[in-house]
Amino acid sequence: MKRLEIQHLRGAGLGVERVAEQAEVSPRTVERVSAEEPIEDPQVAEAARRAGLGRPSKVDAFRVQIAAWLLAEPELQGIAILQRLRDEGYGGGKSAVYDALKELRGLPAKEGIVRFEAVAGEFSQHDFGEYTVRYQDGTHERMQFFGSRLKFSRLMRVRLVVDQTTETVCHSLVDAFAYFGGMPLICVFDNPRTIVTRRAGKRIQWQETFGHFCAECGFAPHACWPRRPREKGAVENLIGFVQTSFFKAYQFKDRRDLEEKLEEWHRWANDERVSRATDETPRARYMLEAPRLTPMQLDPSGFTLRHTRIVRTDGYVELEDRRYFAGFEHVGQPLTVRVGEREVALWQATAHVATHPRVPLNGRYSILPEQRAQVLEKSGARPYVKRQLLADLCPAATWYMTELRHKRPDRWREDVDKIFALLEEHGEGRVRDALVEAARVGTVGAEYLEALLLGQGRLEVRS
């Protein structure tokens, strides 16, 4: 390009000294370049210049042979060609061979792009993004967010999330559809394992829970072809747009300040900013799209995700490292587990089995008061089962049952029976609190727990 500049300046009539000053080269260089053949294509000229530099490559003598091999076997790997060349007497390095292969094969043809616009209510596009936020006090937080955008109007919705699980995808979609006022015909996604479990060409196996959700919600999912991000370019652009126009553009005091500014950003991005793709604000174009969106077929305030689980031999189904008691009559049978934000409901076809709190009080498993009789049916194991149910209430309860067994070896069963009766009468929460207090002061015995539950003052420490 420097030589092209010199030739253009000389062609415009400038003198050698003036061209040397402007091009920042010596007058001698100006005279030499002016005498060369005119440059019409800088890239061709540079390639020719480089080809004439240095010693001839050792692979040059074998180029005809390499070309013949490639003609016969176009997919032949570079390592195989290198080995054949060495068998033919080639003594150079592998880099020269690979460089020659690049030239002989030529650049692969790039796939053309056919761009099109969606019609109103046809497509929405969805994806996750991440960004590390630095607050004004110097602390950092890695933020994850779920971005959604209507293809026609470019109306967008961004939701902060804690993970990228299937459940988070579903909750984020419900949030986006509620914000959009309905659903398009088709929703476009990438191919994460939380959405697509297997793919063989056009055959897609959707993640089970996600598939149930799509059917219940009433929209058709579409997974992009792997390694073809242009299929969802609008949402890919959205992720970058959120990072630059929100996370990088604002300063945040804390997480609450960030959430407030995100709501302000939504108003700016959808109601005030003119989209370069449409020359309109997304909200103005959305007015044409809104009538084409269809309502969700579920209640966004109380929808549940569905999983299928087989009941274990102990009568529980397991989900998210927690267990929920279904009953021994269901052992070995598949149940549908409907997961809400606060509750987990077990169903067998259309028959309701049980509804448990999603997060059990003990953090590990849930068995309802009316279900406890089932696990106490065997008389020989009854005291141990009762003790285990009590010990699992909290760490203090575990300590308490251990102390009871050693300090009252002859009557621990009677104490366990009494404490279990208190559990049935007062509930898990109150009995747990009483066990914590009794453990704190070091009193062991059913009578002390009963006194606490009846409000008979604080216990004194006893030996």
HELIX and SHEET records of a PDB file:
HELIX    1   1 LYS A    2  GLY A   11  1                                  10    
HELIX    2   2 VAL A   16  ALA A   23  1                                   8    
HELIX    3   3 PRO A   27  SER A   34  1                                   8    
HELIX    4   4 PRO A   42  ALA A   51  1                                  10    
HELIX    5   5 LYS A   58  PHE A   62  5                                   5    
HELIX    6   6 ARG A   63  ALA A   72  1                                  10    
HELIX    7   7 GLY A   78  ASP A   87  1                                  10    
HELIX    8   8 LYS A   94  ARG A  105  1                                  12    
HELIX    9   9 THR A  166  PHE A  180  1                                  15    
HELIX   10  10 GLU A  208  CYS A  217  1                                  10    
HELIX   11  11 PRO A  229  LYS A  232  5                                   4    
HELIX   12  12 GLY A  233  VAL A  242  1                                  10    
HELIX   13  13 GLN A  243  PHE A  247  3                                   5    
HELIX   14  14 ARG A  255  ARG A  267  1                                  13    
HELIX   15  15 TRP A  268  GLU A  272  3                                   5    
HELIX   16  16 PRO A  282  GLU A  289  1                                   8    
HELIX   17  17 ALA A  290  ARG A  292  5                                   3    
HELIX   18  18 PHE A  328  HIS A  330  5                                   3    
HELIX   19  19 PRO A  369  GLN A  371  5                                   3    
HELIX   20  20 ARG A  372  VAL A  375  1                                   4    
HELIX   21  21 ARG A  382  ALA A  391  1                                  10    
HELIX   22  22 PRO A  395  LYS A  407  1                                  13    
HELIX   23  23 TRP A  412  HIS A  426  1                                  15    
HELIX   24  24 GLU A  428  VAL A  441  1                                  14    
HELIX   25  25 ALA A  446  LEU A  453  1                                   8    
SHEET    1   A 5 MET A 156  VAL A 161  0                                        
SHEET    2   A 5 HIS A 140  LEU A 150 -1                                        
SHEET    3   A 5 PHE A 123  ARG A 134 -1                                        
SHEET    4   A 5 ILE A 186  PHE A 189  1                                        
SHEET    5   A 5 ALA A 220  ALA A 223  1                                        
SHEET    1   B 2 VAL A 196  ALA A 200  0                                        
SHEET    2   B 2 ARG A 203  TRP A 206 -1                                        
SHEET    1   C 4 LEU A 305  ILE A 310  0                                        
SHEET    2   C 4 PRO A 334  VAL A 339 -1                                        
SHEET    3   C 4 GLU A 343  GLN A 348 -1                                        
SHEET    4   C 4 ALA A 351  PRO A 357 -1                                        
SHEET    1   D 3 TYR A 316  LEU A 319  0                                        
SHEET    2   D 3 ARG A 322  PHE A 325 -1                                        
SHEET    3   D 3 TYR A 365  SER A 366  1                                        
END                                                                             
